[in-house]
Structure formats: structure tokens, C-alpha cells
Amino acid sequence: MKTFQSVKLTLALLITCSFAKAKGVPSENLTKTHAINTYIDAMTRGRVSNLS
């Protein structure tokens, strides 16, 4: 019975993880210019919302 519960829990976790997906990153956020501007905004203006 303990083995069956372990298998059931493992299967539930596998299904949950396979359906969970992170939010996609827009392609304009992957440029050097965007990274530099985000860093400058964080250091000079304190805007850390886009800083990960």
C-alpha cells in the first residue's frame, strides 16, 4: 500500500510539473540595450521591477 501511494504521488507531481509553464520572455528583453537600460534605471532611479 505504501508503494502504491508513493507511485501515485510521483505520478501526480510529474503531471503537475509537465503542465506548469513559466511565462515567456519577450524577445525585446533579450538585447544588450535593454539590459543596460534596465541596469541604469535600477541604479539611478531605483526602478527594480524589471530587474531579475
Secondary structure as UniProt FT lines:
FT   HELIX           2..19
FT   HELIX           27..30
FT   HELIX           32..40
FT   HELIX           41..45
FT   TURN            49..50
//
